[in-house]
Amino acid sequence: MIRMKRTKITTILLTFLLVFQSFGASAFASFGTLLSDVSTQVSPGVTYTKQQYNGGYHRAVNLLNINLNDPYTALEVSLPEPLTAVSTVSNRALQNHYEGHFVIGAANAGFFDMAGKMPVNLIAKDNKLINIGISGTKTSKSPTNEPIAFGINRNGKAVIDRYKIEMITTIGGQTLNLNNFNGTRGEKAIHLYQSPKQTTGTNEWGTEIIISDVTPSPSSQIIGQTMTGTVSKVTRFGEGGNAAIPSNGFVISAHGQEWSEKLKNVQVGDMVDLSLSLGDVWQDAQYVIGTGPQLVKNGQVSISMDENDSFAKSRHPRTAITTNQAGDQVYLVTVDGRQNGYSNGATLREFANYLISIGAYNAINLDGGGSTAIAVRELGTAQPKLVNSPSEGVERKVSSVFQVISTAPTSDPKTLKLTKPDGKILKGTKVQLAYKYALDQYMNLVQVNANDITLSVDGNVGSTSGLTFTAENAGSGKIIASYNDATGEVPVTVVDKLDKIEIQPKSVVIGTNESIQLSANAIYNGGEPIIFDKSVIKWSVDGNIGTITPDGKFIAGQEKAAGNIIAQFENVTASIPVKVGVDPVMVDGFESLAKWSADQAKAKAAVELASGSGNVQEGKNSLKLSYDFTTAEDGIKVAYASAKTSIDLKGYPKELGLWVKGDGAGHWLRANITDGTGKQHTINFTEEHGLTWTGWKYVRAVVPANLPLPLKFDRIYVAEAVKEKQNKGAIYFDGLQSAYVNNHPAPQANPNEGAGNGNGNGNGTGSGQAPDPNVSFKDITNKHWAYQSVVFLSNRGIIKGYEDNTFRPNAEITRAMAAAMIAREFKLTDSKDKALPFNDVKNTHYAYTAIKAVSEAGIINGQPGGKFAPDAPLTRAEMAVILNRAYKLEGETTKTFTDVKASHWAAKDIAILAANNVTGGYEDGSFKPSKPTTRAEFSSFMERVIKMNTNKE
C-alpha cells in the first residue's frame, strides 16, 4: 500500500454527473472517431472513463485516472498466495474489498506462465524479493526482453524504469556476480537457488555449494541487505548435481570446468556473504513489478521490443499502466479486442500514441490479450465488478493484479441520487421519481430509506407529493431531494404545448372483431421527447372501422372497411390509415428468384424457380426447395429458403398462409419472422413430422400475439431430427400471404396448376370468361362509400372482379391493373412492330398488351433501370399523373397539401386534380402522395374524371 501522511479532509467537492470529455486530448484521431466519452468520479482520488471509438477499427476503452496525492487513495499490487494460485481480476477485487479498504478498481498486472502459473518476471514487495523470473531475454521479439518495471518508490511516487538485478556473493576469497535466481542453470552460468524450490534440478557437470545457517533468514530476502551463512557441503564437478536446498539457506550452482577451477578453494565451514540489489531507483520501493515492453518514455513513443513481431504489430486486447512526469498521477488502461463490430484492439504503436494523447509521460504494457480485464466500483454500487468485455467471453484467471484502494471511511449521507424519465414534461403530467442511491462525502454507498426523503420544487414549475412531481407551470426549475444533511437535485423543464404526435404502429391492418393496442408519442421542438400523461391524448376513429378506448385500444368492426385512427391533443392531431377485414395480402408469389437464396445446417440445400403443369399453384412460377439430409454430420438437418432481404408484413397478421407441394417425407415445415425489436420468432406450418402429403396443400402458421411491430418475414425451412428419416427430396412453395383472421379460408386453387391463367391477379380473366357486369360483388354492398363508382366502372367494362365473385375494394391496385383499366377505357392497342422497353414484363404477363399500349400512348411510363414494376402498388402520386395524362386535365388552384412540396415530382398533377375537385386530400390537410391506392379509391377517382369530361362534352 502507498504510505502517506493522513490529513483531515474538511471539504471534498464531489462531481457526480457524467461528463462527455475526460481530458483535452481524448478524441485521439488514430483510434478513430470518438463516439462516446463518459467520465465519472468514483472515489475522492479516482475517475473512471469509458470511451468508444469507431473508424477503420472499433475500440472500446476503459481507464482509471488515479490521483496519488489524495490521502485516501492507494495503488496496491495484489499477489496470489501461493504464487501459483491464479484467480480472476474481479474475484480478487471482491476478496480484498472491505470497510476501510474499498477496491475502487483493479486490472491484470504482470505476465505469468500459463502452464505452471508462476509469474514470469521480477516481483519485489516491501523491499523483499518475491520472484526474479526472467530479467531479460536474448531476443528482441519478447515483450520482456529488457528489464523494465512499474512500481511505487520509497517516496510514494509511481515509477516506470529499468532495473538491474545484482546478486553479489563473497565466497572463497572471491566476489562473484550471480547470473540468475531459481532458473534453469545455463552453460557456464552461476546461479542462486533457494526455497521454495526443493532441489536445484541441475546435472552433474557443475559445482554446487550448499550454504546453511543463513542470517537474516533467506525467507526474507531483503533488497540491499547482506546475508551471511556457512558452507555445509560442496559437490564438485562430475560428482552429482541436483543438490537439496536447505530450508534456512541456499545453494550456489556453477556449470562447467572453468567454474570448477575458480571455486576449488571453497571448503566446508567457509563463511559466505550474499547481497541483492535492483538499483538505486528501486531501493526501499513499496513494490516493483517487472513487465513490458515499455510503450512511452519521456512523453515519446518508445517500444522496447521488435515492432515487426506479431505481438506488437497485430491488433490485440491491451492493458497498460502510465505515469505523469511527477509520478503522482497514474492511468490504468484497457482496450478490448478480437470482437468485430465492438472492439478490434490495437497495435502497440497505436496504443502508445493513444496513451500519450491522455497525458502519459511514461507507460508500460501489462499482461493483455485474453487476460485483459478491468473491474470498477461504479458510482452508487457497493462492490467492484468487471466493466470490460474479455475477448474469450469470460474472464481469464491471472496472477498479479493492480488494485486501486480507497481507505476513506464510510460516513453520513451527503448526496442523494434521484432520476426521472428523460425529456421535458407536459403541463398537467404527474412524474414518478426513482430513488437510486445515497453517497457519503467520500462517494461510498450508504443506506437511506426512500420513504424518509422529502422533495421540494425550486422555480414554481410544479409541486410534489411523496416522490411524485406534478408539472403545473411552464418553465425551468429543479426538484430538490433532502434527507437530514444530504441533498440531491433533478432539473426539470415544463412545457404547455407540443409540436407533433406520433402514433405507433404507423398503420393498422387487422381482421374484423380483432383488437390492437396503440400508443402515442408526443414530440416537442422538432424531435425532443415529451413526458406526458397518456390520458391527455384523445383518440377517435374516422370511418366505419370500429371503436377505440380512451387509452388507445382499437377494436375493429364486424365488416370490412377502411378509415383512419386519430390522436389529438388540443390543436395537434395525427392519424394513421386503418384497414379492417382485409383479404389476405400477398407476401410473395415466388414469380422471381431475385428475393430468395438457399441456406442449410448440416445439410445441402438449393432453390430454383419451377414452372409447368403440376408444379405451380398460382401465377407462372413456384419456388422449389431441394434438400439433402444424407450428409455425414450428425444432428438436426435443416434446409432453408431464405429471403435475401427480410420482407415487410403489412399490419399485424394473425396467420401466414402458404401453398406447399409436399413429397410425403414427413419432415417439419417451419418459418422465421422478426419483430420490431429485431428478435426472431419461429412459426409452424406443420407439426413435427407433419409434412406427410404429396401434391399441393394450403397450410397456415399462427403468428404469435403481441409482438412489437413492424413484423418481417425471414425464411421458410424444412427440418428433420430423426436420423432414419433424413433423406433427399424437394418441396415447392407458392402464394405466401398474410391473413388477418384466424382460420382464414384457403385461396381458390389454380385449376390448371400453373398453366398461366392469371388467377388472383385482379383482372378476373383466369378462366377466359369475363363476369357478368350486372352481377354484384359479394364483398361490396350499396352501403360501401365507393359502391356507385365500382358499379359505374364495372358496367362500363373498365374494371372486373375476381373469380370468386369478389371485388376486394380495399386491396391495393397495382400498376398493371391500372394499365389494364386505362387500356380498356380508351380501347388502346399496342403496335406489333415495337418492342416493349421494360425488362420485367414477360409477354406471358396478363397485362402485357395493356402495359405496352399505355406506354406507347405516353400515359404510364417506366421506372429507373428499364423496369415497369407491374405488380408494385400504384401510389396516389402516380394515380394523379396517370389520370392527368390520360384525360389531359387542366386547371389551377390555391389549395396546397401539407406533405406535397412545390418541388415534388407530381405536385403539378396533384394540384390539377384538386383544381377539378377530383380530390380534396385528407382531413389533416395532407395528400399522402406515397400511399398505395386501393381498388375502391382508383375507381372513385376514375369515375369522377370520366363524368367530368362527359359533362364538358
Helices and strands as residue ranges (DSSP letters): G 29-31, E 33-43, E 46-54, E 58-67, E 73-78, H 89-95, E 102-108, E 123-125, E 128-131, E 148-152, E 158-162, E 166-171, E 174-178, E 180-181, E 190-194, E 206-215, G 218-220, E 226-235, E 250-255, H 257-262, E 271-277, G 280-282, E 287-291, E 294-297, E 300-301, H 310-313, E 318-323, E 329-335, H 348-357, E 362-365, G 369-371, E 374-376, E 385-386, E 401-406, E 413-419, E 424-426, E 430-432, E 434-440, E 445-446, G 450-452, E 454-458, E 462-465, E 468-471, E 475-483, E 486-495, E 500-504, E 508-510, E 515-517, E 519-524, E 528-531, G 534-536, E 538-542, E 546-548, E 553-556, E 561-569, E 572-580, E 585-588, E 596-601, E 604-610, E 622-628, E 637-649, E 655-663, E 668-674, E 680-684, E 694-702, E 711-720, G 723-725, E 728-739, H 787-795, H 815-826, H 848-856, H 876-887, H 907-915, H 935-952
